[in-house]
Amino acid sequence: MLNSVKPHWRALSLPALLTMMFIALPGCSSTPKPVAEMSAAETALNSAENEDATKHAPVRMDRARQKMKQAKLELAKENYESAKRLAEEAQADAELAKAITAKAEADRAVSELENSIKVLREEIMRARKRQ
């Protein structure tokens, strides 16, 4: 009696199963176009370039530009997952270049302040010797 009961899935034909799989799979695995990530990366690159990051962090800026270029190529090929990852990496590299630039400028400002303090101390010492 148990042998006469057939599972329901056996009643479906192979073409019907394959059709259902092809309909269901794209819905599960489709990645949206990484518009926000691409825009954020472009903004970060432009911002870093405006802050002279190319001068202080040329290697990071070059990496950021290369990754952005690759991201655009992947986007054109509709490899959205890869484009998103590359855009995020480009953004991170550009932001790191900005941070390196900010540090270099802060270091320069500290050095200038230290020199100013040194000059002021020397002037104070000369003024005391005159008295």
N, C-alpha and C positions, 0 to 999 in steps of 0.2 A: 504494500500500500504506500509506503514512503517512497519507493522507487518511482512511482508513477507521477509524483509531484515534481514539476520542472521549475527551476528558479526563473523569475521574471526576466532577468537580464539575458538569458539564453534566447528568449523570444525575439530580441532585437537583432537585426542583421549587422554584420560588420560595417558596411557603409554607413548605416545610421549611427553607430557608435563613433566612427571616425568623424562624421559630420558634427556630432555633438561636441566632440573634443575640440575641433577646430573653431567652433563657435565660442566655446567657453574659455579656451586658453588666451586669446588676445585680450579679453576683458580682464583676466587676472594679472597678466604680465605687462600690460602696456604702461609705459612711463610717460608722464606728461612732458611736454616741451619745457625745458628749463629756462623759461623767459626771465624769471626773477633772478636766478643765479647768474645768468649771462649779464644782465643789467647791473647787478651788484659788483660783478668782477670788473666791468668796464668803468664803473664809477670809481672803484678803488684804484684802478690803474691811472685814470685821469687825475685823481686827487694826488696820488703819489708823484706823478710827473710834474704837477703844478707846485709841489713842495720840494723840487730838486732831488728827489730820491734817486734819480739816475746818477747824480754826482756822488752821493754818499753810499749807495748800495747798488752799484751797476749790475752785479751778478744776480741779485734777487729780482731786479726789474727785468733783466733779460729773461729769467726763468718765467716770470709772470707773463710777459708778452708772448713767449713761446707757448705756454700752456693755454693762453687765451686764443692764440692762433689755432692750436690743435682743437680746442673746444668748438671753435667756429666750423672747422672741418667736420668734426663729429656731428655737430648739429645739422649741417648740410646733408650728411649721410643718414640722418634720422636716428643716430645712435645716441638717444637722449640721456641714457644713464651715464655713458662715458663723457658726454658733453657737460653734464651737470657736475660730475666729479672734477673734470679739468677746470671748469669755471670756478668752482669752490677753491681749488688749489691755486689758481691764478689770483683770486681775491686774497687768499692767505699770504701769498708771496708779496703782493703789492702792499698789504697792510704791514707786513714785516719790514719791507723796505722803508715805509713811512716811519715806523718805530725806530729803525736804525738811523734815519735822517734826523728825527727829533732828538735822539741821544747824542748824535754828533754835534748838533747845534747847541744842545744844553752843555756838552763838554766844552765847546768853544766859549760859551758865555761864562762858564765857571772859570776857565783859564783867563779870560779878560778881567773878570772880577778879582781874581788872585793877583794879577799884575797890577791892577789899580790899587789894591790894598798894599802891595809891596811898595809902590811909589809913594803912597800916602805915609807909610811908616818911615820911609827914608826922609821925607820932607819934615816929619815931626822930629826925627832925630837931629837933623840939621838945625831946625829951629831951636831945639833945646841946647845945642852946643853953642849957639850965638848968645844965649842969655847969660 
